[in-house]
Amino acid sequence: MDAPSETDAVDDYRDENFDIPQQDPALEVLVEVINALRETEIGITLHASGLIVSGMLISGRRYFELLIESLESSSSEGVATFGQLFNPFRDRYIEDALAGESTEEEAHTTLRPVGFIHMRDAQTFSPTGHALPGTLWRARLTEITGWSIGSYGRIPSNGEQ
């Protein structure tokens, strides 16, 4: 049997001595708060899989509402019916919100664990600096390697196109 490599020894040391979570707990709390407040948005820039994604952090509920609206407003009849596929996802966020609203005070203190982050008007920047146009964007929190508050460029308001 081969002796452990230096890399293996370092990995073993890290596993034994550092409890590094799979996703950033500070970002997770920020997403939980945005989900609980539902209509609140904040500019954010994320690093994921070598790309930079910048836009407005929105609740999961708002993400699915916008996705459904976008699909249902399509001029293509086949695409318009796809909106119905996402109703159960939106409804889950609504049910979570209703379950946490026993009192006005509890509505602002009850946070639901999250696994995904949602953005509107998200611009994706390639390593060359070229930006893809703003879209709805959803990612697994475990795939985010870095983040900062604030977004690049002008972000249209909710009602603006």
C-alpha positions in Angstrom: 0.0 0.0 0.0 1.2 3.5 -0.9 2.1 6.0 1.8 -0.4 8.9 2.0 0.6 11.9 -0.1 1.2 15.3 1.3 -2.1 16.4 -0.2 -4.0 13.6 1.5 -2.4 14.5 4.9 -3.5 18.2 4.4 -7.0 17.1 3.5 -7.2 14.8 6.5 -6.0 17.6 8.8 -8.6 20.0 7.4 -11.4 17.4 7.8 -10.4 16.8 11.5 -9.8 20.4 12.5 -12.1 22.6 10.5 -15.8 22.5 10.3 -16.3 24.3 7.1 -20.0 24.3 6.0 -21.0 23.3 2.5 -22.6 26.8 2.0 -21.8 30.1 3.5 -24.0 30.5 6.6 -24.1 34.3 6.3 -25.4 34.1 2.7 -27.9 31.4 3.8 -29.3 33.8 6.5 -29.5 36.6 4.0 -31.5 34.4 1.6 -33.7 33.2 4.5 -34.5 36.8 5.4 -35.3 37.8 1.8 -37.6 34.7 1.5 -39.4 35.7 4.8 -39.9 39.3 3.7 -41.0 38.2 0.2 -41.2 41.6 -1.5 -37.8 42.9 -0.3 -34.9 42.9 -2.8 -31.2 43.7 -2.5 -28.4 44.0 -5.1 -26.0 41.2 -4.9 -23.0 39.9 -6.8 -22.1 36.2 -6.7 -19.2 34.1 -7.8 -20.3 30.6 -9.0 -18.4 28.1 -11.2 -15.9 30.7 -12.4 -18.6 33.2 -13.4 -19.7 36.4 -11.8 -23.5 36.8 -11.6 -24.9 40.2 -10.5 -28.5 41.3 -10.0 -31.3 41.6 -7.5 -31.7 39.0 -4.8 -35.4 38.1 -4.6 -37.5 35.6 -2.6 -38.1 32.1 -4.0 -41.8 33.0 -4.1 -41.2 36.1 -6.2 -38.8 34.2 -8.5 -41.5 31.6 -9.3 -44.2 34.3 -9.7 -42.0 36.1 -12.3 -41.1 32.9 -14.0 -44.8 31.9 -14.3 -45.7 35.4 -15.5 -42.9 35.3 -18.1 -43.9 31.9 -19.5 -47.7 32.6 -19.5 -47.2 35.9 -21.4 -45.3 34.1 -24.2 -46.9 34.5 -27.6 -46.1 30.8 -28.2 -49.0 28.7 -27.0 -46.9 25.7 -26.1 -44.5 27.8 -24.0 -47.4 29.6 -22.2 -48.6 26.3 -20.8 -45.2 25.6 -19.2 -46.0 28.3 -16.5 -48.4 25.8 -14.9 -45.6 23.4 -14.3 -44.0 25.8 -11.8 -47.2 26.5 -9.7 -46.3 23.8 -7.2 -42.9 25.4 -6.6 -44.4 28.9 -6.0 -47.2 27.3 -3.8 -44.5 25.7 -1.6 -43.1 29.2 -0.8 -46.6 30.5 -0.1 -47.3 27.6 2.2 -44.0 28.1 4.0 -44.9 31.8 4.5 -48.4 31.0 5.8 -47.0 28.4 8.2 -44.6 30.9 9.7 -47.2 33.7 10.2 -48.9 32.8 13.5 -48.5 36.3 14.7 -47.1 39.5 13.1 -44.0 39.2 15.3 -43.4 35.6 14.4 -43.6 36.4 10.7 -40.4 38.4 11.0 -38.5 35.9 13.2 -39.4 32.6 11.6 -36.8 31.7 9.0 -37.0 28.6 6.8 -33.9 26.7 5.8 -32.9 27.3 2.2 -30.9 25.5 -0.5 -31.3 27.8 -3.4 -30.8 31.5 -4.2 -33.0 33.5 -6.6 -32.3 36.6 -8.6 -34.0 38.8 -11.1 -32.2 40.9 -13.8 -29.2 38.7 -13.2 -26.3 39.5 -15.5 -23.7 36.8 -16.0 -20.2 37.9 -16.7 -17.8 35.6 -18.4 -14.1 35.5 -17.5 -13.5 37.7 -20.6 -15.8 40.4 -19.1 -18.7 40.0 -21.5 -22.1 40.2 -19.9 -25.1 38.1 -20.8 -28.3 40.0 -20.5 -30.3 40.1 -17.3 -32.6 37.1 -16.6 -34.2 35.3 -13.8 -31.5 33.1 -12.2 -31.6 30.3 -9.6 -28.7 28.4 -8.2 -27.9 26.0 -5.4 -26.3 27.8 -2.5 -23.6 25.1 -2.2 -22.3 26.3 -5.7 -21.7 29.9 -4.6 -18.0 30.4 -3.8 -18.1 34.1 -3.0 -20.5 37.1 -2.8 -20.8 40.7 -2.0 -23.7 43.2 -1.5 -24.3 45.4 -4.5 -24.8 44.8 -8.2 -23.0 45.9 -11.4 -24.8 48.3 -13.6 -28.3 49.6 -13.6 -31.0 47.2 -12.3 -34.5 48.0 -13.5 -37.2 48.3 -10.8 -39.7 45.6 -10.4 -42.3 47.1 -12.8 -39.8 48.3 -15.3 -38.8 46.2 -18.3 
